[in-house]
């Protein structure tokens, strides 16, 4: 009997190991660091890479309220700078090398919903360097989402802006950033983008290298367009339909080469991130990563070595509780690879 029992035990061992592995895959990832709390309501992060020492890079995040602000955190989550008194700042994005007054500067652009403006700040000091109004002449304004696109060949920088509500087509407006009277301003160059009408469009992400814009049409899916206005306004693809519990939210793009990698999209009400192949997201979801963030709106990721804590990059996600969570990318990569085997 003992021999038979041993045979039975050996036969079920692979099953037990597999169950343990699956159980581990279902566990929520714990953040490497959590930021200090802001006053009201975190919403969207961006990552500025320090060119002299990447380990001293900073996270820029919005605090969404009538008297909200823009915060800078170090990679330990400590607040190192802030701008207060903004009128409901919603989303933020970063680009590098804008030429202002004969000098190249890095900039953060944030939507200010209650004033219908985009506000611009130099980095890393968060000094205001410009602003411009958006959706002029429209009955539906209220800017929310923003992402910037830097043309690799020319260095021209554009801001793509979304809003609380809008038409079924032409929901997003794209602005070319220009210097005007010693400040940064913007001029509209195109109006594009389909909208389902189900809820709203907030999260926008641009893949500079591949030249694509992605945006989350909440409760519908993710739309893909060309970032270069010269390539027209035809929709390339919609993906993620049916993959989300409810709201389709924050989008982050992690390159593994010039044309491969992952697109992570927040499955907000499920507290997970759905992962799609950067080279062909329309093929469908390849992994779902459970995280400790709650009701995550905005997220951002970099693949650059930011030091011992984040040697393959950091993934930053907004969470309820007035904070952002910072995850060592290696943990997420491990889960993705385990899911797609």
C-alpha positions in Angstrom: 0.0 0.0 0.0 2.8 2.4 0.8 4.3 1.9 -2.6 1.0 2.5 -4.3 0.5 5.7 -2.2 3.9 6.9 -3.2 3.1 6.4 -6.8 -0.1 8.3 -6.4 1.7 11.1 -4.6 4.3 11.4 -7.4 1.6 11.4 -10.0 -0.2 14.4 -8.4 3.0 16.4 -7.7 3.0 18.2 -11.1 -0.7 19.1 -10.5 0.1 20.5 -7.1 3.1 22.5 -8.3 0.9 23.9 -11.2 -1.8 24.9 -8.7 0.8 26.7 -6.5 2.1 28.5 -9.6 -1.4 29.6 -10.6 -2.1 30.7 -7.1 1.0 32.9 -7.1 -0.1 34.4 -10.4 -3.4 35.4 -8.9 -1.8 37.3 -6.0 -1.7 41.1 -6.1 1.7 42.6 -6.8 2.9 44.8 -3.9 4.5 48.2 -4.8 8.2 48.8 -4.2 7.3 52.3 -3.0 4.2 54.4 -2.3 4.3 58.1 -2.5 3.5 60.5 0.2 -0.2 61.6 0.1 -1.4 64.7 -1.7 -4.2 66.9 -0.4 -7.1 65.8 -2.5 -7.1 63.1 -5.2 -4.3 61.7 -7.3 -5.1 61.1 -10.9 -2.3 60.8 -13.4 1.5 60.3 -13.3 4.4 61.0 -15.7 8.1 60.1 -15.4 10.9 62.6 -16.0 14.3 61.0 -16.6 17.2 62.9 -15.1 19.8 63.0 -17.9 22.8 63.2 -15.4 21.7 60.5 -13.0 18.7 58.3 -13.8 18.4 57.2 -10.2 17.4 60.8 -9.4 14.5 60.9 -11.9 11.2 62.2 -10.6 7.5 61.3 -10.8 5.2 64.2 -11.7 1.6 63.6 -10.6 -1.6 65.6 -10.6 -3.8 66.3 -7.5 -7.3 66.7 -9.0 -9.4 69.3 -7.3 -10.6 72.9 -7.6 -7.5 73.9 -5.5 -5.4 71.0 -6.7 -1.8 70.9 -7.8 1.1 69.3 -9.6 3.5 67.3 -7.4 7.1 66.0 -8.0 8.1 62.8 -6.1 11.5 61.1 -6.0 11.8 57.3 -6.5 11.3 56.7 -2.8 8.0 58.5 -3.0 8.9 61.6 -1.1 7.5 64.9 -2.3 10.4 67.1 -3.6 8.4 69.9 -5.2 4.9 71.1 -5.9 2.8 73.7 -7.6 -0.5 74.5 -5.9 -3.6 76.4 -6.7 -4.4 74.8 -10.0 -8.1 74.6 -11.0 -8.7 70.9 -11.2 -5.6 69.6 -13.0 -6.5 66.3 -14.5 -3.8 64.6 -16.6 -0.1 65.3 -17.2 2.6 64.3 -19.7 6.2 65.0 -20.4 8.4 65.7 -23.4 12.1 66.6 -23.9 14.0 69.3 -25.7 11.5 72.1 -26.5 13.4 75.1 -27.8 12.3 78.2 -25.7 14.2 81.5 -25.9 17.1 79.7 -27.6 17.4 77.1 -24.9 16.3 73.4 -24.9 14.1 72.6 -22.0 12.1 69.6 -20.8 8.4 70.3 -20.2 5.4 68.9 -18.4 1.9 69.7 -19.8 -1.1 69.4 -17.6 -4.8 69.9 -18.4 -6.6 72.4 -16.1 -10.3 71.5 -16.5 -12.0 74.4 -14.9 -10.2 77.0 -17.0 -10.2 75.0 -20.2 -6.4 75.4 -20.5 -3.2 73.4 -20.8 -0.6 74.6 -18.4 3.1 74.1 -19.2 6.1 73.8 -16.7 9.8 73.4 -17.1 11.5 70.4 -15.6 12.7 69.6 -13.1 12.0 72.9 -11.4 8.2 73.1 -12.2 8.4 76.7 -13.3 5.5 77.9 -15.4 6.6 78.5 -19.0 3.3 78.9 -20.8 -0.4 78.0 -21.3 -3.0 77.9 -24.0 -6.8 77.5 -24.1 -8.3 74.4 -25.7 -11.5 73.4 -27.6 -12.2 77.1 -28.3 -15.7 77.6 -29.7 -17.0 74.2 -28.6 -19.9 73.8 -26.2 -18.2 70.7 -24.7 -14.7 71.7 -23.4 -13.5 70.6 -19.9 -10.0 69.1 -20.9 -9.1 65.9 -19.2 -6.6 63.7 -21.0 -3.3 64.8 -22.5 -0.3 63.2 -24.1 2.6 64.7 -26.1 4.2 63.5 -29.3 7.7 64.5 -30.4 8.4 63.9 -34.1 11.7 61.9 -34.2 12.8 63.5 -37.5 12.1 67.2 -36.7 11.8 67.5 -33.0 8.5 69.2 -33.3 6.3 68.7 -30.2 2.5 68.2 -30.2 -0.1 67.9 -27.4 -3.1 65.7 -28.0 -5.9 66.7 -25.7 -9.2 65.0 -24.7 -12.2 66.3 -22.8 -15.0 65.3 -20.5 -17.5 65.0 -23.3 -17.6 65.7 -27.0 -18.9 64.7 -30.5 -18.9 61.1 -31.9 -16.0 62.1 -34.2 -13.4 64.8 -33.7 -13.4 64.3 -29.9 -9.6 64.9 -29.6 -7.7 68.0 -30.7 -4.0 68.1 -31.5 -2.0 71.2 -30.9 1.5 72.1 -32.1 3.6 73.6 -29.4 5.1 77.0 -30.4 7.1 79.8 -28.9 5.1 83.0 -28.6 6.3 86.1 -26.7 8.9 84.2 -24.8 6.3 81.6 -23.6 5.0 78.2 -24.9 1.7 78.3 -26.6 -0.3 75.9 -28.8 -2.0 76.1 -32.2 -4.6 73.5 -33.2 -3.5 71.4 -36.2 -6.2 68.7 -36.3 -9.4 67.4 -34.8 -9.9 63.6 -34.9 -10.9 60.6 -32.9 -14.1 58.5 -32.7 -16.1 58.3 -29.5 -18.7 55.7 -28.5 -20.7 58.1 -26.3 -20.8 55.5 -23.5 -18.9 57.4 -20.8 -15.9 59.6 -21.5 -12.3 59.7 -22.9 -9.5 60.5 -20.4 -6.4 58.4 -20.8 -4.2 59.1 -23.9 -0.8 57.7 -24.6 1.6 58.3 -27.5 4.2 55.8 -28.8 6.8 58.3 -30.2 9.0 55.6 -31.7 6.2 53.8 -33.6 4.2 57.0 -34.2 0.8 55.9 -32.7 -1.8 57.5 -30.4 -3.9 55.3 -28.1 -6.8 56.5 -26.1 -9.3 54.8 -23.7 -12.9 55.1 -24.7 -14.3 54.2 -21.2 -16.6 51.2 -21.3 -15.9 50.6 -24.9 -12.2 49.9 -25.8 -8.9 51.4 -26.9 -8.6 53.4 -30.1 -5.4 53.6 -32.2 -4.5 56.4 -34.6 -1.4 57.8 -36.3 0.3 60.5 -34.2 1.6 62.4 -37.3 -1.2 64.7 -38.6 0.1 64.2 -42.2 -0.9 60.5 -42.0 -4.6 61.4 -41.8 -7.4 60.8 -39.4 -8.4 57.2 -40.2 -8.7 54.9 -37.3 -6.1 52.1 -37.4 -7.7 49.7 -34.8 -9.9 49.3 -31.7 -8.8 46.7 -29.1 -9.8 45.6 -25.7 -13.6 45.4 -26.3 -15.0 43.0 -23.8 -11.8 42.6 -21.9 -12.7 45.0 -19.0 -15.0 44.8 -16.0 -16.2 48.3 -16.6 -14.0 51.4 -17.3 -11.0 51.2 -19.7 -8.5 53.6 -18.1 -4.7 54.4 -17.9 -2.5 53.4 -20.8 1.3 52.8 -20.5 3.7 51.6 -23.2 6.8 49.5 -22.3 9.2 49.0 -25.3 11.4 45.9 -25.4 12.9 46.9 -28.8 12.2 49.6 -31.4 8.9 47.8 -32.4 8.1 45.3 -29.7 6.9 45.5 -26.1 3.8 45.8 -24.0 0.8 48.1 -23.7 -0.7 48.1 -20.2 -4.3 49.3 -19.7 -6.0 49.8 -16.4 -9.0 47.5 -15.8 -10.1 50.0 -13.2 -12.9 48.3 -11.3 -11.1 45.0 -11.2 -7.7 46.4 -9.9 -5.7 44.7 -12.6 -3.9 45.8 -15.7 -4.6 44.1 -19.1 -1.5 43.6 -21.2 -1.4 43.7 -25.1 1.5 43.2 -27.5 2.9 46.5 -28.6 3.5 45.2 -32.1 -0.1 44.1 -32.6 -2.5 45.0 -29.7 -5.5 44.1 -31.8 -4.5 40.4 -31.5 -6.0 40.6 -28.0 -5.0 40.4 -24.3 -1.9 38.4 -23.5 -1.9 38.8 -19.7 -3.8 40.3 -16.8 -1.7 41.6 -13.9 -3.4 42.0 -10.4 -2.0 44.9 -8.5 -2.4 46.6 -5.1 -3.6 49.9 -6.6 -7.3 50.6 -6.1 -9.4 52.1 -8.9 -6.4 53.1 -10.9 -7.1 56.0 -13.3 -3.6 56.9 -14.7 -0.3 55.1 -15.1 3.1 55.5 -16.7 6.1 53.3 -17.3 9.8 53.5 -18.4 12.2 50.8 -19.5 15.3 52.7 -18.5 17.6 51.6 -15.7 16.7 53.9 -12.7 19.2 52.3 -10.3 19.2 49.3 -7.9 15.5 49.4 -7.1 14.4 49.7 -10.7 17.1 48.3 -13.0 14.7 47.5 -15.8 12.4 50.5 -15.2 9.5 51.5 -13.1 5.7 51.2 -13.5 3.8 54.0 -11.7 0.0 53.8 -11.1 -2.4 56.1 -9.4 -4.3 54.5 -6.5 -7.2 55.6 -4.2 -5.8 57.0 -1.0 -4.2 60.1 -2.5 -1.1 58.2 -3.6 0.8 56.7 -6.5 2.3 53.2 -6.4 5.8 52.5 -7.9 6.4 48.9 -9.0 9.8 47.4 -10.0 9.2 46.4 -13.6 10.9 43.0 -13.1 7.9 41.9 -11.0 5.5 42.8 -13.8 7.6 41.3 -16.5 7.8 38.0 -14.5 4.0 37.9 -14.3 3.6 38.7 -18.0 6.0 36.0 -19.1 4.3 33.4 -16.8 0.9 34.3 -18.2 1.9 34.0 -21.9 3.8 30.7 -21.7 
